[in-house]
Amino acid sequence: MKVTCAIIENNGKILCAQRSDKMDLPKKWEFPGGKVKNETLEECLRREIKEELGVEIQVLEQLPSNQHNYSKSKIIELIPFRCTLQTFEIVLLEHSKLEWLPIEKLKTLDWAKADIPVVNYYIKTYK
Ligand SMILES: Nc1nc2c([nH]c(=O)n2[C@@H]2O[C@H](COP(=O)(O)OP(=O)(O)OP(=O)(O)O)[C@@H](O)[C@H]2O)c(=O)[nH]1
């Protein structure tokens, strides 16, 4: 299963989202995004961000993807993109919490397993 996610940068901080109790991987932190349907990766990302946060984004670049096997039937390829905001009124539509964190604080969150290599790559590349 391909999943896109957005590393949204604004004023030197990165938007981190906590999954709600109703989602799978409850309370884990992630980058907002979701499963790719019949669409391009960028279309998927822009659609998911609109659905989850109510904002438009600009997609800057694709970063290396990471495959993680949560179980036999749940194997995901997480495909991250660096993004910025085009509109700024964020609404919390699906997640339980949002945090804007500076890059040096990203490691303090309890990330979904698939995100850990993505966070590490981002820190290594952009700090
Ligand atoms: N959006 C997102 N999903 C992630 C990340 N890391 C990670 O393991 N996942 C997993 O990838 C899958 C994405 O599905 P989702 O539930 O967020 O996406 P969706 O909105 O398309 O699904 P749905 O409409 O079926 O609920 C979930 O199983 C989620 O646990 C991440 O950083 N962002």
The ligand as a Tripos MOL2 file, in Angstrom:
@<TRIPOS>MOLECULE
LIG
   33    35     1     0     0
SMALL
NO_CHARGES

@<TRIPOS>ATOM
      1 N1         -0.9150    9.5880    6.7340 N.pl3     1 LIG1
      2 C1          0.0640    8.8720    7.2600 C.ar      1 LIG1
      3 N2         -0.1140    7.5340    7.4440 N.ar      1 LIG1
      4 C2          0.8890    6.8530    7.9960 C.ar      1 LIG1
      5 C3          2.1020    7.4960    8.3770 C.ar      1 LIG1
      6 N3          2.9310    6.5510    8.9270 N.ar      1 LIG1
      7 C4          2.2570    5.3700    8.8850 C.ar      1 LIG1
      8 O1          2.6610    4.2970    9.2960 O.2       1 LIG1
      9 N4          1.0040    5.5450    8.3060 N.ar      1 LIG1
     10 C5          0.0300    4.4850    8.0640 C.3       1 LIG1
     11 O2         -0.3630    4.5090    6.7130 O.3       1 LIG1
     12 C6         -1.7540    4.2800    6.5870 C.3       1 LIG1
     13 C7         -2.4090    5.5100    5.9760 C.3       1 LIG1
     14 O3         -3.7270    5.3990    6.0570 O.3       1 LIG1
     15 P1         -4.6960    6.5560    6.5770 P.3       1 LIG1
     16 O4         -5.7390    5.8950    7.3460 O.co2     1 LIG1
     17 O5         -3.9780    7.6820    7.2040 O.co2     1 LIG1
     18 O6         -5.1270    7.0530    5.1670 O.3       1 LIG1
     19 P2         -6.5280    7.2720    4.5320 P.3       1 LIG1
     20 O7         -7.0530    8.5460    5.1050 O.co2     1 LIG1
     21 O8         -6.3150    7.1930    3.0680 O.co2     1 LIG1
     22 O9         -7.3310    6.0070    5.0270 O.3       1 LIG1
     23 P3         -8.8660    5.7330    5.2400 P.3       1 LIG1
     24 O10        -9.5850    6.7190    4.4010 O.co2     1 LIG1
     25 O11        -9.0040    4.2940    4.8220 O.co2     1 LIG1
     26 O12        -9.0580    5.9050    6.7240 O.co2     1 LIG1
     27 C8         -2.2790    4.0100    7.9690 C.3       1 LIG1
     28 O13        -2.3020    2.6320    8.1730 O.3       1 LIG1
     29 C9         -1.2370    4.6530    8.8570 C.3       1 LIG1
     30 O14        -1.1760    4.0030   10.0860 O.3       1 LIG1
     31 C10         2.2720    8.8860    8.1780 C.ar      1 LIG1
     32 O15         3.2840    9.5220    8.4870 O.2       1 LIG1
     33 N5          1.2190    9.5270    7.6140 N.ar      1 LIG1
@<TRIPOS>BOND
     1     1     2 1
     2     2     3 ar
     3     2    33 ar
     4     3     4 ar
     5     4     5 ar
     6     4     9 ar
     7     5     6 ar
     8     5    31 ar
     9     6     7 ar
    10     7     8 2
    11     7     9 ar
    12     9    10 1
    13    10    11 1
    14    10    29 1
    15    11    12 1
    16    12    13 1
    17    12    27 1
    18    13    14 1
    19    14    15 1
    20    15    16 2
    21    15    17 1
    22    15    18 1
    23    18    19 1
    24    19    20 2
    25    19    21 1
    26    19    22 1
    27    22    23 1
    28    23    24 2
    29    23    25 1
    30    23    26 1
    31    27    28 1
    32    27    29 1
    33    29    30 1
    34    31    32 2
    35    31    33 ar
@<TRIPOS>SUBSTRUCTURE
     1 LIG1         1 GROUP 0 **** ****
